[in-house]
Amino acid sequence: MGQDNCKPQPGDLIEIFRPLYQHWALYVVDGYVIHVTDEEASSILLSSSSIRATRAKVKKELLKDVVKNHRWRVNNKYDCSRTPFPVEEIIQRAELCVDREVPYNVVKGNCEHFVTMLRYGEGVSDQARKAAVGSGAAAVGSIILAGAALVAMALSESTSRR
């Protein structure tokens, strides 16, 4: 469900709150956005096909059709640290991509990377960075748990031998 008080302007980044992740699009004009999507994935949930996808399609669709019943907002959060291209250039760059197939990687080249590349000339994604840090922390946690289990097993064996 779109926010009635939110009036996106051409070139704005649109953050769409899906159940397990945020989808990103670039507002162009007259209610349309340009975004990158894995056509095999459900637009409602992050499917395993999105995680495995290596190619995605750039689409121009109505914001209301992309958002469906999810919350969304304008979020030009990187404007404080990066300078956006002029609006005309952002829109021109985006329009040139429509209907093209592009490389896709959920961590290194996702929908947020795509729209920030259009707006700033640099693909960035906080959610991918956080996911990578989170998976790194999970890996470290798993190693610690495995190490603790090995130590516990070793201690258990040494006490049973006594």
N, C-alpha and C positions, 0 to 999 in steps of 0.2 A: 504494500500500500504506500503510494507516494505521499510525500509530505506536501500539503497544500501551501504551506508558507515557504517552500523551497522553490526558487525560480532560477534554474540553471541558465547560465550564459554560454554562448559558443566558446568552446575551448576548455570548459570546466571538466574536472575529473568527477565522475559519479561513482560513489562507493555503495554497493548493494549488499545488504546483510543477508547472506544465505545461512542455512542452519549450521554448517560446519566451517564456513570460510566466507571471505568477502570477495564478491565479483566486482570487477572494475570496468567502466566504460568511459568514453569521451563524448560529452554532449556536443552536437554539431549545430543543429538549427531545427526549428519547427517541431520539436518533440522527438527528434531522432538522435540516436547515439551510434557510435561506432565502437565495436568491441571484438575481442578475439574469443572464440569458443570452440571447444571440442564438440563436433556435431554428434558424436556417439554418446556423449555424457548427458545425463538428465540435467535440465536447467535448475532443478529444485535441490538436488543433493550432489555433493562432490562424489562422482562415481569412480570406480577403480579405473575406468577407461581414461579419465582425466589425468590420473596419476601416471599411467603408462604412456599416455599420448606423446608423440614426437612431432606431430603436425596439427595445426588448427586452422580454422577458417576465420577470416575477418568479415564481419557482417555489419550492415547498416540496418538498424531496426528501430521501431518506436520504443522510446524509453519505457512506456507502460507495458509493452509486450516483454521486454527483457526483465523488468522488475517483477512483474506479476503481482503477487500479494506480499512481497517482502518490503521491509523498510529500506530507505535509501537516503543519501544526502550528497550534497556537493562537498567535496573534500580535496581542496587544492593544498594539502598539508605540506608539500615540499616547496611551496612558494617562498617560505621563509629562508630556505637554504639554497634554492636554485632559481634562476631567472627563466620564466617561460618565454617561448618564442612569441612573436606577435600572433594574435588570434587568427588572422588570415592565413598565416603560414601553418599554424597548427591544423586548421581545418583542411587546407590543401594537402598536407602530408597524410592526414587521416583518410581523406577521400581517395587518394591514390592507392591505398591498401585494400579498399573494399573488394570483396570477392576473391581475394588472393589467399592462397594457402601459405602459412608462415611456420617456421620452426616453433615448437612449443616444448617447454620443460617446466613442470610445476614449481621447481625451485629456482631455475636460472633464466626462464623466459616465459612467464605466465601473463595473464591478462593485465595485472598491475604494471609489470615491466613494459608491456606493449603501450599502454596509454601514457605512462610517464616518459617513454621514449618520444612519443608524438609531441607531448607538451614541453619537455625540457631538453630533448636530445640525449637523454641518459635514462636507461631503464633501471628503475629501482623498485624494490618491493619489501616493505617492512614485514608483511606477513610471511614471505618466503624466508627472510633473514631470521625471523623468530622461529619458524618451523625448523630451519637448519640448526639453530642454536639449541632448540628443544630436543631435536633428535640426537644432537651431539651429547647433550646432558643425559638423555635416556641411555645412550650407548655407554657413557662413563658409569652411570648408575648400574647398568647390567654387568659391566666388568667388575665393579666393586662387589655386587651381589654374588657373582660367580666366584670371585676370589674369597669372599666370606664363606661361601658354601664349601669350597675346597679346604679352607682352613678348618672349618667345623668338622668335615669328614676326616681330615688328618688327625685332628684332636680326638675325635671319637674312636678312630682305629687305635691310636696310641693308648687310650685309656682302657680299651677292651683287651689289649694285649697284656695288661698288668695283672 
